[in-house]
Amino acid sequence: MLCPWTTRMGWACAAIQIETMTDSAKTSPDSLPCIAVLATGGTIAGAADPRSDGGYNAGALSAETLLSAVPGMDRQARIAAEQVAAIGSQDMNAAVWQALVARITTLQAQADVAGIVITHGTDTMEETALLLDLATQGEKPVVMVGAMRPATAIGGEGPRNLQAALQVALSPQARGRGVLVVLNDTIHGARDVTKTSTTAVETFRSLNTGPAGAAIFDSVTFFRPPEGRLHLPLPSGALPRVEIVYAYAGADGRPVEAAVAAGAQGLVLAGVGDGNAPAAMMEALAAAARAGVAIVRASRTASGPVVRNIEVDDDRLGFVASGYHAPAKARVLLQLLLANGHRDVTVLQAVFRNHALPG
């Protein structure tokens, strides 16, 4: 059953939609909980491209079309679907992030909404998940879901993933856990999850911590208690420019210098090993730090922490060690820290180490 405010009208109609849903829910004898589905596109909403044997167009299908492929959910919940965007997640941007934050904030305060599901492409899902986890508050579950195969493909896993995400959003156990990612019957935390394969349906993994839980058939299980959350509001304007520079054998300082010249307020090093780089690149990073650019050392490897003051003298150079934050997530966290006025290296390091502001 679709909640009465279900529509694909523009963003400006959001307040009217919520009011309509609330008024109707008050008079409806149906006591089923309501789940809000915010669709952004991605492969899960992909449709075959008739011009290609194997290609597809991401975000081609509406939220209502996706939900129609999940039978039986109308016996468990009323579903309110809203089309926020229709893009491949390689095109995810600050404007869509701001729209999602605004909708989540409204829905968290809406008494008759039990949980929120966001359909999203897999390419940048881990970045959006972390940003939403940091920039939103509330106890209601926020569950992100996607698929590795388009909806029109043989063996497309999107409907099952969406069903699992809806079940997690309905679970009381999912409350107070921040943003979760659900694919392949597995539940991941926003801070931990990463995409590990270009094609495999089990691409999302939490390599350092293991998954947060599982959603198998109608059973939702969590393996550990909820953790504390850091809140960093998302500004209404542009986010500070933070670039990622990639280290490799023979790399020099020119990528660093180009990023600084383009106006970067922060740089994340996707370093070799424990966040290291060739001497010429490290010298350019040190010069940028002296000029007031925030420098975070992360690693291009798939797992493990970047540890402070081991091989690199972070204290002397003014660098921040990313801990367990991979480069893309380190960039998101640094952007929000800078946007909220946190520039002191000691404060930045405390957040990257403890995921909490000092004091």
C-alpha positions as semicolon CSV with decimal commas, in nm:
position;residue;x (nm);y (nm);z (nm)
1;M;0,000;0,000;0,000
2;L;0,137;0,339;-0,096
3;C;0,102;0,624;0,151
4;P;-0,132;0,895;0,017
5;W;0,146;1,148;-0,038
6;T;0,334;0,924;-0,280
7;T;0,422;1,130;-0,586
8;R;0,699;1,213;-0,825
9;M;0,633;1,585;-0,806
10;G;0,914;1,829;-0,751
11;W;1,111;1,892;-0,437
12;A;0,911;2,202;-0,349
13;C;0,605;1,985;-0,289
14;A;0,770;1,792;-0,004
15;A;0,597;1,978;0,279
16;I;0,256;1,931;0,117
17;Q;0,324;1,561;0,073
18;I;0,410;1,516;0,438
19;E;0,104;1,707;0,555
20;T;-0,120;1,497;0,334
21;M;0,032;1,175;0,462
22;T;-0,013;1,283;0,822
23;D;-0,376;1,392;0,784
24;S;-0,471;1,073;0,604
25;A;-0,285;0,851;0,847
26;K;-0,479;1,004;1,137
27;T;-0,812;0,900;0,987
28;S;-0,708;0,570;0,833
29;P;-0,799;0,249;1,016
30;D;-0,483;0,096;0,880
31;S;-0,232;0,083;1,164
32;L;0,061;-0,040;0,957
33;P;0,384;0,158;1,001
34;C;0,488;0,387;0,718
35;I;0,829;0,368;0,550
36;A;0,948;0,662;0,339
37;V;1,144;0,561;0,029
38;L;1,368;0,831;-0,119
39;A;1,486;0,729;-0,465
40;T;1,799;0,875;-0,624
41;G;1,853;0,645;-0,923
42;G;2,147;0,412;-0,968
43;T;2,181;0,063;-1,113
44;I;1,897;-0,064;-0,893
45;A;1,672;0,158;-1,107
46;G;1,857;0,078;-1,429
47;A;1,688;-0,034;-1,750
48;A;1,844;-0,203;-2,051
49;D;1,975;0,023;-2,324
50;P;1,819;-0,099;-2,652
51;R;2,122;0,030;-2,841
52;S;2,357;-0,203;-2,654
53;D;2,381;-0,578;-2,589
54;G;2,487;-0,535;-2,226
55;G;2,450;-0,168;-2,143
56;Y;2,187;-0,001;-1,931
57;N;2,069;0,343;-1,828
58;A;2,103;0,407;-1,455
59;G;1,810;0,569;-1,276
60;A;1,563;0,503;-1,558
61;L;1,291;0,347;-1,341
62;S;1,078;0,532;-1,088
63;A;1,055;0,453;-0,719
64;E;0,703;0,318;-0,770
65;T;0,827;0,078;-1,038
66;L;1,098;-0,053;-0,806
67;L;0,850;-0,106;-0,524
68;S;0,607;-0,290;-0,752
69;A;0,871;-0,565;-0,785
70;V;0,863;-0,634;-0,409
71;P;0,542;-0,829;-0,345
72;G;0,397;-0,869;0,002
73;M;0,541;-0,556;0,162
74;D;0,195;-0,399;0,159
75;R;0,104;-0,645;0,434
76;Q;0,387;-0,516;0,653
77;A;0,398;-0,142;0,588
78;R;0,257;0,153;0,402
79;I;0,521;0,279;0,160
80;A;0,563;0,646;0,069
81;A;0,782;0,684;-0,239
82;E;0,950;1,006;-0,347
83;Q;1,186;1,066;-0,640
84;V;1,468;1,287;-0,513
85;A;1,697;1,234;-0,814
86;A;1,739;0,996;-1,107
87;I;2,115;0,973;-1,160
88;G;2,396;0,726;-1,162
89;S;2,583;0,769;-0,836
90;Q;2,900;0,869;-1,020
91;D;2,711;1,199;-1,059
92;M;2,616;1,228;-0,691
93;N;2,675;1,582;-0,571
94;A;2,633;1,826;-0,284
95;A;2,293;1,946;-0,408
96;V;2,144;1,596;-0,385
97;W;2,314;1,545;-0,048
98;Q;2,153;1,865;0,080
99;A;1,815;1,753;-0,051
100;L;1,849;1,416;0,121
101;V;1,958;1,573;0,449
102;A;1,658;1,806;0,440
103;R;1,413;1,524;0,373
104;I;1,563;1,294;0,635
105;T;1,549;1,573;0,892
106;T;1,181;1,631;0,818
107;L;1,096;1,260;0,820
108;Q;1,281;1,198;1,146
109;A;1,045;1,449;1,308
110;Q;0,733;1,302;1,144
111;A;0,551;1,092;1,404
112;D;0,387;0,849;1,160
113;V;0,708;0,756;0,975
114;A;0,879;0,447;1,115
115;G;1,189;0,443;0,896
116;I;1,355;0,570;0,580
117;V;1,498;0,379;0,283
118;I;1,719;0,545;0,021
119;T;1,779;0,379;-0,315
120;H;2,120;0,477;-0,450
121;G;2,383;0,371;-0,699
122;T;2,665;0,160;-0,559
123;D;2,960;0,361;-0,694
124;T;2,951;0,638;-0,434
125;M;2,710;0,483;-0,185
126;E;2,974;0,465;0,088
127;E;3,041;0,839;0,058
128;T;2,674;0,933;0,075
129;A;2,621;0,692;0,364
130;L;2,895;0,852;0,572
131;L;2,785;1,205;0,489
132;L;2,423;1,134;0,584
133;D;2,535;0,958;0,900
134;L;2,733;1,265;1,002
135;A;2,492;1,534;0,886
136;T;2,160;1,394;1,014
137;Q;2,025;1,304;1,355
138;G;1,740;1,094;1,487
139;E;1,662;0,745;1,611
140;K;1,464;0,620;1,313
141;P;1,647;0,377;1,084
142;V;1,794;0,524;0,765
143;V;1,878;0,240;0,527
144;M;2,058;0,276;0,196
145;V;2,017;0,011;-0,072
146;G;2,133;-0,050;-0,427
147;A;2,209;-0,329;-0,671
148;M;2,494;-0,444;-0,889
149;R;2,267;-0,554;-1,173
150;P;2,004;-0,337;-1,339
151;A;1,638;-0,405;-1,278
152;T;1,588;-0,548;-1,627
153;A;1,884;-0,790;-1,609
154;I;1,847;-1,166;-1,569
155;G;1,924;-1,236;-1,204
156;G;1,889;-0,875;-1,098
157;E;1,911;-0,866;-0,719
158;G;1,748;-0,527;-0,671
159;P;1,403;-0,646;-0,554
160;R;1,549;-0,873;-0,286
161;N;1,787;-0,600;-0,170
162;L;1,499;-0,352;-0,152
163;Q;1,285;-0,599;0,040
164;A;1,567;-0,653;0,291
165;A;1,619;-0,278;0,327
166;L;1,249;-0,225;0,399
167;Q;1,259;-0,501;0,660
168;V;1,561;-0,344;0,829
169;A;1,390;-0,004;0,827
170;L;1,093;-0,164;1,006
171;S;1,310;-0,335;1,268
172;P;1,316;-0,184;1,620
173;Q;1,672;-0,317;1,647
174;A;1,780;-0,078;1,370
175;R;1,685;0,231;1,568
176;G;1,965;0,454;1,692
177;R;2,227;0,302;1,460
178;G;2,262;0,592;1,219
179;V;2,277;0,524;0,848
180;L;2,295;0,159;0,742
181;V;2,374;-0,001;0,405
182;V;2,192;-0,322;0,307
183;L;2,282;-0,541;0,010
184;N;2,315;-0,916;-0,041
185;D;2,132;-0,997;0,287
186;T;2,404;-0,812;0,481
187;I;2,381;-0,499;0,697
188;H;2,677;-0,261;0,716
189;G;2,746;0,053;0,915
190;A;2,808;0,376;0,725
191;R;3,155;0,425;0,873
192;D;3,274;0,074;0,790
193;V;3,134;-0,026;0,451
194;T;3,320;-0,009;0,121
195;K;3,268;-0,134;-0,233
196;T;3,525;-0,403;-0,315
197;S;3,430;-0,539;-0,659
198;T;3,323;-0,389;-0,989
199;T;3,077;-0,672;-1,063
200;A;3,014;-0,908;-0,769
201;V;2,679;-0,887;-0,589
202;E;2,865;-0,926;-0,258
203;T;3,072;-0,618;-0,340
204;F;2,994;-0,432;-0,016
205;R;3,206;-0,536;0,279
206;S;3,317;-0,400;0,612
207;L;3,677;-0,514;0,588
208;N;3,802;-0,384;0,921
209;T;3,504;-0,458;1,143
210;G;3,289;-0,719;0,973
211;P;2,922;-0,657;0,894
212;A;2,688;-0,499;1,146
213;G;2,418;-0,760;1,093
214;A;2,215;-0,971;0,854
215;A;1,870;-0,954;0,696
216;I;1,774;-1,308;0,595
217;F;1,418;-1,386;0,489
218;D;1,205;-1,206;0,751
219;S;1,474;-1,207;1,021
220;V;1,684;-0,899;1,101
221;T;1,981;-0,961;1,331
222;F;2,250;-0,724;1,454
223;F;2,586;-0,852;1,573
224;R;2,683;-0,563;1,799
225;P;2,520;-0,279;1,992
226;P;2,476;0,071;1,847
227;E;2,777;0,303;1,859
228;G;2,795;0,672;1,941
229;R;2,751;0,914;1,652
230;L;2,934;1,230;1,554
231;H;2,714;1,514;1,426
232;L;2,852;1,765;1,175
233;P;2,578;1,974;1,011
234;L;2,584;2,008;0,633
235;P;2,607;2,374;0,524
236;S;2,351;2,516;0,285
237;G;2,617;2,649;0,049
238;A;2,910;2,484;-0,123
239;L;3,127;2,244;0,073
240;P;3,495;2,332;0,115
241;R;3,707;2,206;-0,171
242;V;3,896;1,893;-0,067
243;E;4,092;1,695;-0,326
244;I;4,237;1,344;-0,319
245;V;4,592;1,302;-0,449
246;Y;4,708;0,952;-0,539
247;A;5,055;0,825;-0,455
248;Y;5,243;0,583;-0,680
249;A;5,601;0,496;-0,767
250;G;5,764;0,806;-0,911
251;A;5,491;1,051;-0,808
252;D;5,607;1,409;-0,755
253;G;5,457;1,722;-0,606
254;R;5,276;1,854;-0,913
255;P;4,933;1,702;-0,832
256;V;4,952;1,858;-0,485
257;E;5,055;2,196;-0,622
258;A;4,779;2,187;-0,884
259;A;4,514;2,109;-0,622
260;V;4,632;2,392;-0,397
261;A;4,641;2,633;-0,693
262;A;4,281;2,533;-0,774
263;G;4,172;2,644;-0,427
264;A;4,175;2,324;-0,222
265;Q;4,131;2,388;0,150
266;G;4,212;2,029;0,229
267;L;4,398;1,740;0,069
268;V;4,363;1,368;0,131
269;L;4,660;1,156;0,035
270;A;4,569;0,814;-0,104
271;G;4,909;0,692;0,000
272;V;5,100;0,371;-0,043
273;G;5,107;0,139;0,256
274;D;5,058;0,332;0,579
275;G;4,964;0,653;0,398
276;N;5,309;0,725;0,260
277;A;5,429;0,881;-0,067
278;P;5,753;0,954;-0,256
279;A;5,970;1,226;-0,104
280;A;5,882;1,489;-0,365
281;M;5,511;1,446;-0,304
282;M;5,558;1,451;0,074
283;E;5,756;1,774;0,046
284;A;5,473;1,934;-0,152
285;L;5,219;1,817;0,106
286;A;5,432;1,963;0,387
287;A;5,449;2,296;0,202
288;A;5,071;2,292;0,162
289;A;5,027;2,223;0,533
290;R;5,251;2,520;0,618
291;A;5,029;2,733;0,394
292;G;4,721;2,635;0,596
293;V;4,585;2,349;0,386
294;A;4,455;2,058;0,596
295;I;4,643;1,738;0,505
296;V;4,504;1,393;0,586
297;R;4,708;1,081;0,516
298;A;4,496;0,784;0,408
299;S;4,591;0,464;0,227
300;R;4,510;0,329;-0,117
301;T;4,512;-0,024;0,032
302;A;4,181;-0,190;0,103
303;S;4,198;-0,225;0,481
304;G;4,392;-0,148;0,795
305;P;4,452;0,184;0,974
306;V;4,685;0,468;0,889
307;V;4,870;0,522;1,216
308;R;5,010;0,853;1,334
309;N;5,386;0,914;1,373
310;I;5,508;0,570;1,267
311;E;5,694;0,608;0,939
312;V;5,582;0,966;0,882
313;D;5,650;1,238;1,143
314;D;5,300;1,381;1,147
315;D;5,371;1,606;1,446
316;R;5,653;1,780;1,262
317;L;5,477;1,799;0,926
318;G;5,134;1,902;1,054
319;F;4,954;1,604;0,901
320;V;4,651;1,407;1,020
321;A;4,645;1,026;1,010
322;S;4,312;0,898;0,878
323;G;4,284;0,591;1,100
324;Y;4,037;0,352;0,939
325;H;3,897;0,609;0,694
326;A;3,969;0,521;0,330
327;P;4,048;0,818;0,103
328;A;3,694;0,884;-0,024
329;K;3,547;0,873;0,325
330;A;3,833;1,077;0,468
331;R;3,749;1,343;0,212
332;V;3,382;1,355;0,319
333;L;3,473;1,377;0,687
334;L;3,733;1,647;0,625
335;Q;3,488;1,850;0,415
336;L;3,233;1,851;0,695
337;L;3,492;1,930;0,960
338;L;3,621;2,227;0,761
339;A;3,266;2,341;0,685
340;N;3,197;2,349;1,059
341;G;3,507;2,555;1,133
342;H;3,731;2,277;1,264
343;R;4,080;2,342;1,126
344;D;4,310;2,279;1,420
345;V;4,523;1,970;1,353
346;T;4,474;1,844;1,708
347;V;4,096;1,857;1,671
348;L;4,104;1,700;1,325
349;Q;4,324;1,417;1,449
350;A;4,097;1,350;1,747
351;V;3,795;1,316;1,519
352;F;3,969;1,087;1,272
353;R;4,095;0,871;1,559
354;N;3,787;0,862;1,783
355;H;3,501;0,971;1,554
356;A;3,413;1,231;1,815
357;L;3,501;1,593;1,878
358;P;3,742;1,637;2,172
359;G;3,601;1,748;2,504
